[in-house]
Amino acid sequence: MRLFEFFDKQADLRPDAPAVLHGSSVVTYGQIQTESRKIANAMMETGLARGAKIATWIHNHPSFFSVQLGVHRTPFVWMPLNYRAIAAECAANMEAFGAEWLFIDVQFAEHIAFLRAKVPSLKGVVVLNGEVAGVPSLESFCGEATAMPCELDVGPLDTVTLISTGGSTGRPKGVMRVSANWMALIVNYRLKLFAGSRPVNLVATPLSHVAGEVAHAVFAEGGVNVILERTSPELILEAIERHSITSLFVPPTLLYMMLARHVPGKHSYASLRHLMYGAAPISVEKLREAWSVFGPVMTQLYGLMEATSTVSIMGPDEHAQAFESPRFGSIGRGSPLVMIDVRDKDGRFVAAGKKGEVVCRGSNLCGGYEANPEATASAFREGWFHTGDIGIKDEQGYVHLVDRSKDIIISGGFNVYPGEVEQVLWTHPAIQDCAVIGVPDDKWGEAVTAVVELKPGASVAESELIALCKDQLGSIRTPKSVAIWQSLPRSNVGKVLKKDIREHYWNAAGRTI
């Protein structure tokens, strides 16, 4: 089945049922189905060739789904842009892959001329959620287009989505997601979490990434996606109670902010069934705190764009079973349709308890990187995708992440895994978030250095944090210094940007290695 067919099954069955809540607006399954079919039929009249890239730069809004599903109904390729990205990044991504059409939210309309100048392949622009002089609105673009289904031939291995891995600096890689990947994603969620339910899901992060993938798994069950008009920890906590939210995805950094702003007794979280976290390593200490605050609902999502973000889903039942063991904080044993394992640098599977690179295989794996056979051959080998993450597998097949392979610090000839140091720092009650990196050092080569962000109103001495690490980790892995920053740099999806922190130190030293 194709992505839109999961949606259509629910729209055909219950066209008047609410699909999206956005502020005071209620949008039904039938309305999205109709609008997406009109968009598809209008797109088919553009004369674009099969495989043309259709970019979308849309804020979290019901129209996001209409355009996404509309493009999926055609033989074109949907190319989502993060609404938090800057115009230069969007232009770089569109130019790199030859985007030919753009659906853009009216709030980004000031950048249309810039994008047209930077992306010579761009043939058409359509504005959503407003009017802009000289640019067709969605309504005028669709015109008299019919809402009848499109008849098209898109096979399970045809590329239907292109997701860029970057673009503001350097050449981005384009992850070619095939039609079968979307089916695997929905089936993984259905088998592991949502089967037989009608979730009420809160959308708090960009729909162009994990939140949008979860949203379609919710649609496949006939559920409702509630989109916040703006996102803050306080609004999320309030919305859980107000909308009787059953599921929610947040990156760890946002979860930490929610915990810091939680006031006992102020809100009820009784409706929650799955508080999903992922996109970055999590503090085990804060995971335990979340378990006590939100209840037995914590759900780990481990994935990468190349693996359709569903390498492993570890549900609340597995969290409960592991609560008193070192397995708590694991990424799980793999999603229902995914195999996961750990290999050494020579590609051999390692024994339980040994470190190695996390690999996975299944129908969730993308078709490779667009026009980049070298990168594809490096990451996809012998049917396995090599994630670049360092992990340890236990006797039951549960994998615990240690770090990213590129983040390993070599200090005094010893390998130091930053994730192990960060886990200790996260246990301190004053720490909201942290990042551990190696910085240039004449004696050690790289000196282990911690950069921390404190909870609002908190304070802590550098010596206290160093003593905490030394007591639990020993001298080699203990940071030589600790810096307190007002806030850590983060990506558009909430990941701490260690590369930016490294640049702060390495550029000052005039070195890159």
C-alpha positions in Angstrom: 0.0 0.0 0.0 1.0 3.6 -0.7 1.0 6.2 2.0 -2.1 8.0 0.8 -4.0 4.7 0.7 -3.7 4.3 4.4 -5.3 7.7 4.8 -8.0 7.0 2.1 -9.2 3.9 4.0 -10.1 6.1 6.9 -11.4 8.9 4.8 -13.7 6.6 2.9 -15.0 5.0 6.1 -15.5 8.2 8.2 -15.2 11.3 5.9 -16.7 13.6 8.5 -14.4 12.4 11.4 -11.9 15.0 12.7 -8.4 14.4 11.3 -6.6 17.6 12.5 -7.3 20.1 15.2 -5.4 23.4 14.8 -6.4 26.3 17.1 -10.1 26.7 16.7 -10.2 24.8 13.3 -11.3 21.2 12.9 -10.3 19.6 9.6 -12.0 16.3 8.6 -10.6 13.3 6.8 -12.9 14.0 3.9 -11.7 17.6 3.6 -8.0 16.6 3.4 -8.8 13.8 1.0 -10.6 16.1 -1.3 -8.1 18.9 -1.2 -5.1 16.5 -1.7 -6.8 15.0 -4.7 -7.4 18.4 -6.3 -3.7 19.3 -5.7 -2.7 16.0 -7.3 -4.8 16.6 -10.4 -3.6 20.2 -10.7 0.0 19.0 -10.4 -0.6 16.5 -13.2 -1.5 19.4 -15.5 1.9 21.2 -14.9 3.7 19.2 -17.5 6.5 18.1 -15.1 8.3 14.9 -15.9 8.0 11.8 -13.8 10.3 12.0 -10.8 10.3 15.8 -10.6 11.1 17.1 -7.1 8.3 19.0 -5.4 9.5 21.0 -2.4 7.3 22.1 0.4 8.2 24.8 3.0 5.1 24.8 5.2 4.6 25.5 8.9 2.8 23.0 11.1 -0.7 23.4 9.6 -3.4 21.2 8.3 -2.4 22.2 4.7 0.9 20.4 5.2 -1.0 17.1 5.0 -3.1 18.1 2.0 0.0 19.0 0.0 2.1 16.0 1.1 -0.7 13.5 0.3 -1.4 15.4 -2.9 2.2 15.0 -4.1 2.2 11.3 -3.1 -0.8 10.8 -5.3 1.4 11.7 -8.3 4.5 10.3 -10.0 6.5 13.2 -8.6 8.8 13.2 -5.5 7.9 15.0 -2.3 10.8 17.1 -0.8 9.9 18.5 2.6 11.8 21.5 4.0 11.9 22.2 7.7 9.8 25.3 8.6 12.6 26.2 11.1 15.2 26.3 8.4 16.6 29.5 7.1 16.0 30.5 3.5 19.6 29.9 2.5 19.4 26.3 3.7 16.2 25.7 1.9 17.7 27.2 -1.3 20.8 25.0 -1.0 18.7 21.9 -0.6 16.4 22.8 -3.5 19.3 23.7 -5.8 21.3 20.5 -4.9 18.5 18.2 -6.1 16.9 20.3 -8.8 13.5 21.1 -7.2 11.1 22.1 -9.9 8.1 23.2 -7.9 7.5 24.8 -4.5 4.5 25.0 -2.1 5.4 27.7 0.4 3.6 29.0 3.5 2.6 32.7 3.3 4.7 33.5 6.3 7.8 32.6 4.2 6.7 34.6 1.2 9.3 37.3 1.6 11.9 34.7 0.5 10.2 33.8 -2.8 12.4 36.1 -5.0 15.5 34.9 -3.3 14.6 31.2 -3.8 13.8 31.8 -7.4 17.2 33.5 -7.9 19.1 30.7 -6.1 17.2 27.7 -7.6 17.3 27.9 -11.4 15.4 24.6 -11.8 12.3 26.1 -10.1 9.4 26.3 -12.5 6.5 27.1 -10.3 5.6 28.4 -6.8 2.3 28.2 -5.0 1.4 30.1 -1.8 -0.6 28.5 1.0 -2.6 30.0 3.8 -2.7 33.5 2.3 -2.3 35.7 -0.7 0.8 37.1 -2.3 0.7 39.4 -5.4 2.0 37.8 -8.5 2.1 34.3 -7.0 -0.8 31.8 -7.3 -2.6 30.8 -4.1 -3.4 27.1 -3.5 -7.1 27.9 -4.3 -6.2 29.5 -7.7 -3.6 26.8 -8.5 -6.2 24.1 -8.0 -8.9 26.1 -9.9 -11.4 23.7 -11.4 -9.3 20.5 -10.7 -11.4 17.5 -10.0 -11.4 15.6 -6.7 -11.4 12.3 -8.4 -8.6 9.9 -7.6 -5.5 9.9 -9.8 -4.7 6.8 -11.7 -0.9 6.4 -11.5 1.7 3.6 -11.5 4.0 4.0 -8.5 5.6 0.8 -7.4 6.9 -0.2 -3.9 10.5 0.5 -4.9 9.9 3.8 -6.6 11.3 6.9 -4.9 8.4 9.0 -3.5 10.2 11.2 -0.9 13.6 13.0 -0.9 14.8 14.1 2.5 17.9 16.2 2.7 20.4 15.7 5.5 21.7 19.2 5.4 22.4 22.2 3.2 23.5 25.3 5.1 27.1 24.3 4.7 28.6 21.8 2.4 26.8 19.5 -0.1 23.7 17.9 1.4 22.9 14.2 0.9 19.4 13.3 -0.3 17.8 10.2 1.3 15.6 8.5 -1.3 12.6 7.1 0.5 10.7 4.6 -1.6 7.0 3.8 -1.3 7.5 0.6 0.6 9.4 2.5 3.3 6.3 4.4 4.3 4.3 1.2 4.5 7.0 -0.3 6.8 6.9 2.8 9.0 3.1 2.6 9.4 3.1 -1.1 10.0 5.9 -0.8 12.6 3.9 1.7 14.6 0.7 -0.2 14.2 2.1 -3.5 15.4 4.1 -1.9 18.2 1.9 0.9 19.6 -1.4 1.9 17.9 -3.2 -1.2 16.8 -6.9 -1.1 17.6 -6.9 2.4 19.0 -7.8 5.8 17.7 -4.9 7.9 19.1 -5.2 11.6 19.9 -1.7 12.8 19.0 -0.1 16.1 19.9 2.2 17.6 17.2 4.8 19.7 18.9 7.8 19.4 16.5 8.2 20.0 12.8 5.9 17.8 10.6 8.7 17.6 8.0 10.5 15.1 10.4 9.5 12.5 13.0 6.4 14.2 14.1 5.0 14.0 10.6 5.8 10.3 10.4 4.0 9.6 13.7 1.1 11.7 12.4 0.5 9.3 9.5 0.6 6.3 11.7 -2.1 8.0 13.7 -4.1 8.7 10.6 -3.8 5.0 9.6 -5.7 4.2 12.8 -8.4 6.9 12.3 -7.0 9.1 15.0 -6.7 12.8 15.5 -3.6 15.0 15.2 -3.7 18.1 17.4 -1.3 20.8 16.1 -0.1 23.4 18.5 -0.1 26.9 17.0 3.1 27.6 18.8 5.3 25.3 20.9 6.6 25.7 24.4 7.0 23.3 27.3 4.2 25.0 29.2 1.8 24.8 26.3 2.6 21.1 25.7 1.9 20.2 29.4 -1.4 22.2 29.3 -2.5 20.7 25.9 -2.0 17.1 27.2 -4.8 17.6 29.7 -7.0 19.9 27.6 -7.1 17.6 24.6 -6.9 14.2 26.4 -3.7 13.5 24.4 -2.8 9.8 24.2 0.5 10.1 22.2 3.2 12.7 21.8 6.7 12.8 20.3 9.5 15.1 21.7 13.3 15.1 21.4 15.1 14.7 24.7 16.0 18.4 25.0 12.3 19.3 24.9 11.5 16.6 27.4 14.0 18.0 29.8 12.4 21.4 29.5 9.0 19.9 30.1 10.3 18.2 33.3 11.9 21.5 34.4 8.6 23.3 34.1 6.3 20.6 35.5 4.5 21.7 38.6 3.1 18.8 40.6 -0.7 18.8 40.6 -1.1 21.6 38.0 -2.0 19.3 35.1 -3.2 15.7 34.6 -1.4 13.4 32.3 -3.8 10.5 32.8 -4.8 10.3 29.1 -1.2 9.6 27.9 -0.4 6.2 26.6 2.8 6.8 24.7 5.2 9.7 25.4 7.7 9.0 22.6 11.3 10.3 22.7 14.1 10.0 20.3 16.3 11.8 17.7 19.2 12.0 20.2 20.6 10.1 23.2 18.6 10.5 26.4 19.7 10.9 30.0 18.8 7.7 31.9 18.4 9.8 35.0 15.9 12.2 33.3 14.1 9.2 31.7 13.5 7.8 35.2 12.2 11.3 36.3 9.9 11.4 33.3 8.6 7.9 34.2 7.7 9.2 37.7 6.1 12.5 36.3 4.1 11.2 33.3 3.6 7.6 34.3 4.5 4.3 32.7 4.2 5.7 29.1 7.7 6.3 28.0 8.4 5.0 24.5 11.8 5.0 22.8 12.0 5.8 19.1 15.4 5.1 17.6 15.8 5.8 13.9 17.6 7.6 11.1 16.2 9.2 8.0 17.9 6.5 6.0 15.9 3.9 7.9 12.6 5.7 7.9 13.0 6.7 11.6 11.8 3.3 12.8 14.9 1.2 13.5 13.6 0.4 16.9 10.5 1.1 19.0 10.8 0.2 22.7 7.3 0.4 24.3 6.2 1.2 27.8 5.9 -2.5 28.7 9.6 -3.1 27.9 10.5 0.0 29.8 8.6 -1.3 32.8 10.3 -4.7 32.6 13.7 -3.0 32.4 13.1 -0.3 35.0 15.4 -1.8 37.7 18.1 -3.1 35.3 20.8 -1.5 33.1 18.5 -2.2 30.2 16.4 0.9 31.1 17.5 3.5 28.6 18.1 0.9 25.9 16.9 1.5 22.3 15.3 -1.9 22.3 15.6 -5.0 20.0 14.4 -3.4 16.7 10.9 -2.6 15.4 8.7 -5.5 14.3 9.9 -5.3 10.6 13.5 -4.5 11.4 16.6 -6.5 12.4 19.2 -4.7 14.5 22.7 -5.8 15.5 26.2 -4.7 16.4 29.4 -5.1 14.3 33.1 -4.4 14.8 35.2 -2.2 12.5 35.9 -5.2 10.2 32.2 -5.9 9.7 32.0 -8.9 12.0 29.2 -9.3 14.5 30.4 -8.8 18.1 29.6 -10.8 21.2 27.1 -9.6 23.8 28.6 -6.9 26.0 31.2 -5.7 23.4 31.1 -2.3 21.7 30.6 -2.0 17.9 28.7 -0.1 15.3 24.9 -0.5 15.2 23.6 -1.9 11.9 20.0 -2.6 10.8 18.2 -4.1 7.8 14.6 -4.4 6.7 12.0 -2.9 4.4 12.5 0.4 6.2 15.8 1.0 4.5 15.8 3.8 1.9 17.0 3.4 -1.7 20.3 5.1 -1.0 21.5 8.7 -1.5 20.4 10.6 -4.6 23.2 10.8 -7.2 25.8 9.8 -4.6 26.9 6.2 -5.2 30.0 6.5 -3.0 28.1 7.5 0.1 25.5 4.8 -0.7 28.1 2.1 -1.0 29.7 3.2 2.2 26.6 3.2 4.3 24.7 0.3 2.8 26.8 -2.9 2.8 25.7 -6.6 2.5 22.1 -5.6 3.0 22.8 -3.7 6.3 22.7 0.0 6.9 25.6 1.2 9.0 24.3 3.9 11.3 27.5 5.3 12.6 26.3 4.8 16.2 28.3 2.9 18.7 26.3 0.4 20.8 26.4 -2.7 23.0 24.0 -5.6 22.7 23.0 -7.7 25.6 22.2 -11.4 25.7 18.5 -10.8 24.9 19.3 -8.6 21.9 18.6 -5.3 23.5 21.0 -2.6 22.2 22.3 0.2 24.4 23.8 3.2 22.6 27.2 4.5 23.7 27.9 7.3 21.2 28.3 8.3 17.6 31.5 6.9 16.0 32.5 10.4 14.9 32.1 11.7 18.4 34.7 9.4 20.1 37.4 11.4 21.9 41.0 10.1 21.8 42.6 11.5 24.9 46.1 10.4 26.0 45.7 7.4 23.6 42.5 6.2 25.2 39.0 6.2 23.6 36.5 8.2 25.6 32.8 7.9 24.7 31.2 11.3 25.4 27.8 9.6 26.0 29.1 7.8 29.0 30.3 11.1 30.5 27.0 12.9 29.6 25.0 10.3 31.4 26.9 11.1 34.7 26.5 14.9 34.2 22.8 14.5 33.6 22.4 13.0 37.1 23.2 16.4 38.7 20.0 18.2 39.7 21.3 21.5 38.3 21.9 20.2 34.8 19.2 20.6 32.2 21.4 19.5 29.2 25.0 18.9 28.4 27.5 18.0 25.6 30.9 16.5 26.0 33.5 17.0 23.3 37.3 16.8 22.8 39.2 20.0 22.5 42.8 20.6 21.3 45.4 19.9 24.0 49.2 19.8 23.7 49.5 17.1 26.4 46.4 14.9 25.8 45.9 15.5 22.1 42.2 16.0 22.9 41.1 17.1 26.4 37.7 15.9 27.5 35.5 19.0 27.9 32.0 19.4 29.1 29.6 22.2 28.1 26.5 22.4 30.2 23.2 24.2 30.3 21.6 24.7 33.7 18.0 24.6 34.7 16.3 28.0 35.2 17.6 29.5 38.4 20.1 26.8 39.1 23.8 27.1 39.8 26.8 24.7 40.2 30.5 25.0 40.6 32.8 23.5 37.9 34.7 21.6 40.6 31.5 19.9 41.8 30.8 18.5 38.3 34.4 17.4 37.8 34.3 15.6 41.2 31.1 13.9 40.3 32.5 12.5 37.1 35.8 11.5 38.7 34.0 9.6 41.4 32.0 7.6 38.9 34.2 7.4 35.8 37.8 7.7 37.0 40.4 10.3 35.8 40.7 9.4 32.1 37.1 10.0 31.3 36.6 12.9 33.6 36.3 16.3 31.9 39.5 18.4 32.3 37.2 21.5 32.3 33.5 22.4 32.4 32.0 25.4 30.7 28.5 26.8 31.6 26.6 28.2 28.6 23.3 30.0 28.8 22.0 27.7 26.1 23.4 24.9 23.9 23.2 25.3 20.1 20.5 23.1 18.7 19.3 22.0 15.2 15.9 22.6 13.8 14.7 19.3 15.2 16.1 19.9 18.7 19.4 18.0 18.6 22.4 19.5 20.4 24.9 20.6 17.7 28.2 19.3 18.9 29.9 20.4 15.7 29.1 24.0 16.5 30.5 23.5 20.0 33.6 21.9 18.6 34.1 24.8 16.1 34.0 27.2 19.0 37.0 25.5 20.5 38.9 24.2 17.5 38.7 27.4 15.5 40.2 29.2 18.4 43.1 26.8 18.4 43.6 27.0 14.7 43.2 23.2 14.3 40.7 20.7 12.9 42.4 17.5 14.1 
